[in-house]
Amino acid sequence: MTESQQPSAFGQSSRTVFATTFVTIFFAEFGDKTQLSTLLMSAESQSPWIVFGGAAIAMVTTSLLGVLLGCWIATRIAPRTVEKLASVSLLLISMMLLWDVVQ
């Protein structure tokens, strides 16, 4: 069994984790404020490759920070607790956004 076929702590292979991460982040970022900002900066600057380089390095850096923070949290808090905290946080954010829409 190769490393890419070895199950992780949650019983998922590396390929499954990679594919899930890629698809989730790809669709989450598609059409969001960051992509629209990048589109506008590219159009305004007339330097698309420089904008691409800056945007790519920024996305890699923020992803690295997220992964490092996730690893740090995983060593201190149980996965079930992290899931519950994330669920409660997303629920609160959703309620705040709904409240903004209703007002």
N, C-alpha and C positions, 0 to 999 in steps of 0.2 A: 504494500500500500504506500503510495507516494504522499508527499506532504499535502498536495492539493486534494487528495482523497481522504485524508484523515479527518475524522469528525472533530469539530470544535467542542468547547464546553457545553454548548447547547445542542449537540448532535448534528450540526450542519457541516457539510464539507466546505473547504475553502472556496471551491468554485461557486457553490450556492451562496455563500456570504458575499463573494465578490459581485456576482450577478445581481443579487438583491440590492446591494449598496449602489451599484452603478445605475440600475433602473430607477430606484427610488430617488436618488439625487438628480439624475438626468431629468426626470419628469417634474420634480419639485422646482428645479431651477429654470425649466423651460418657460419663458414668458414672464418671469418674476422681475422685480424691480432691478436686480443686479444685471440681468440680461438686457433689459431695456436701457439702463444707464450705459452699459457697454456699447450697445447699438448707437446711442446718441453720441457718445464720445468718439466712436469710430467715424461716424458721419461728419462730426464737427472738426475733428483733427486732420482728416484726410490721411491718417497714418494707421491703417487697420492692423498691420502686423505688430506695431508698437503697442497699440491698445490691447491686442490679443495677448501679447507677452505679459503686460502688466496685469490684465484680468486673470490670466492663467496662474501666474505666481501668487496673486492674492487668494484665489480659490484653493490652491494647494496649501498655502499657509494657514488659512482658516480651517481647512479640513484636518491638517496636522494638529492644530491646537485642539480641535474637537476630539480627535483620536487620543491624544495624550491626556486630555481631561477625562475622557471616558475610561482609559486604563487606570488613571489615578482613582477615580470613583469606584471602579470595579474592585480595587484592592481594599476598599474601606467599607463599602455598602453592598449588601446582598443583592443579586440581580432582581429578585422579586420586589424588593423595596425600591430599587431604581425604577422599575416598571410602574409601580404604584405612584411614585413621585412624579414621573413623567406624565402619567395619565391625569393626575390631579392638576399639574401645571397646564397641560393643554386644555383641560376642561375650563380652568379659570380664564385662560387667554380667550377661549371661544366665547365664554360668557361676557367678558369685557368687550369683545368685538361686536357681539350681538347687542349689548347695551348701547354702544356707540351708534349702531344702525337704527335702533328703535328710537333714540332721543331725537 
